[in-house]
Each structure stands twice: as C-alpha cells, then as structure tokens.
Amino acid sequence: MLMTLIALQALWRVWRERQRQRNVLAQMTSRELADFGLTDAERQVEVDAPFWRAVFEHYRRDALSLQNKRTRLQRAMSRLSRMSERRLAADAESRTERV
C-alpha cells in the first residue's frame, strides 16, 4: 500500500512538471522557439497534449521522423527547464536583496 502511494506521488510530480513545462512553452515567442529549433506547429502539438501523456508520445505515428523530432524537443525541453530554474533562482535572489 505504501509503495503504491509513493508511486502515485511520484507520478503526480511528473504530471505537474510536465504541465508546468507545457505552460511555459505555450508562452514562448516565435523567436524563443527558433532559438530552440522548434516551429510554432511543433509547439502547438506539444502544448495540446494532455498532461498525463508522456512527452513525445504523440509522434509515434510517424516512425521515420520520430527520432529527429524527439531529439529536438528533448533538447528544447531540457533548455526550457534550465531557463526556468535560472529564473526561479534569480527571483529568489532578488527577493533576498530586497529584504
């Protein structure tokens, strides 16, 4: 029972992080997307995916381009995550400076 609760908690964290990343991705400008090597269409496909669907799962239909798209999106999501972490750190630092 405890293991099930732990597994559900971990799954919930993954889902929340996935949704947070997709929200940030949805707010990015075309220029920011171009920096990541993504198109508006690729972003929209990712943003429209439900939070419980694993990232890149919706690309399985096109097996030939799957690996290329997956690699590009993984790199973009990784960069996005690092940018978010830096922003949070900068916000925390600015709050401590004000106090």
N, C-alpha and C positions, 0 to 999 in steps of 0.2 A: 504494500500500500504506500509506504513512504517513498519507494523508488518511483512509483507512478506519479506521485505528487512532484517529486524532484524533476522528473522528465517533463511533466506538464509545465512546470515553472520555466524550465529552460526553453521549451517550445514557445511559450508566451513571450519570453525575452527576444527570441529570434523574430517572431512576428512583429513585435513593436519596433525593433530596429529596422526591419525591412520596410515597414510603413513610414518610419521617420526618414529613411533614405529616399524613398519614393516621393515624399512631400518636398524634400529639398531639391530633388531632381526636377520636379514639376515647376519649381520657382526659378530655375536657371534660365538665363537668356540664351538666345541662339549663339551668341559669341562665346559664352562659357561652355556651351555644349561643343562648339567647334574646337575649343581647347582640349576637350576630352576625346575628340574624334567621333562624336555622336551626331546624328541628324535629329531633327525635330520628330520625325516619324518613329525613329528608334526610341526616343524618349517617351513618346506617347504610348507606345506598346508597353513599355516597362511601367509607366505610371498607371495605366489602365488595368494592370494585372492585380488580382485580389491579393491581400496581404498574406494569405495562407499559401499562395502558390510560390514555390521556390523561384528565386531569380533565374531567369533564362529558360525556365521550363517551357514557355510558350513558343520557343524557337525549334522545338523538336520536329515539327512538320517538315522543316527544310534541312535535311541532314547534311547537305553539301556545304552550306554556309553557316551551319551551326557553330562550328569551332571558331571561325573568324568573328562572328558576332559575339559569342560568349567571351572570347578573349578581350575584345574591345570594351564590352560592357563591364566585365570584371575589373579591368584596369580603371575604367571611369568610376565605378562604384568605390573602388579602393581609394582613388584620389579624393572622391567626394567625402568619404569617411574621414580621411586625414584632414581635409579642409574644415570639416565640422568640428573635429577635435581641436584644431588650432583656434577656431573662432570661440569655442567654449573656454579655452584656456585664456585667450585674450580678454574675453568678457569678465572672467573671474579675476584676472589681474587688474583690470580697470576698476572693478568694484572694490578691491582691496586698497587701491591707491586713493580712492575717494574717501575711504574710512579713515 
